[in-house]
Amino acid sequence: MTGEVKKAVFRPEALPGQLPAFRLPQFPRAVQWNGWAVERLIELTGDEIEARLLWSEGPAAVRHPDPSGI
């Protein structure tokens, strides 16, 4: 066990969608940003940050293959 989250499974009804970000109790060092907040951060910072999709309800959304990798 490495402590790295390989695949997170989210329940839409349990996500704090009204908040800009949240943390998983199992991985408290990482901040999970909600989509609307990521879009706003990209607006503000341009190419200063990289957005990696971890989870989406959208069937066409493509999840990043290694969202925790740096």
Beta strands, then each sheet from edge to edge (+ up, - down):
strand 1: 21-24
strand 2: 27-33
sheet 1: 1+ 2-
end
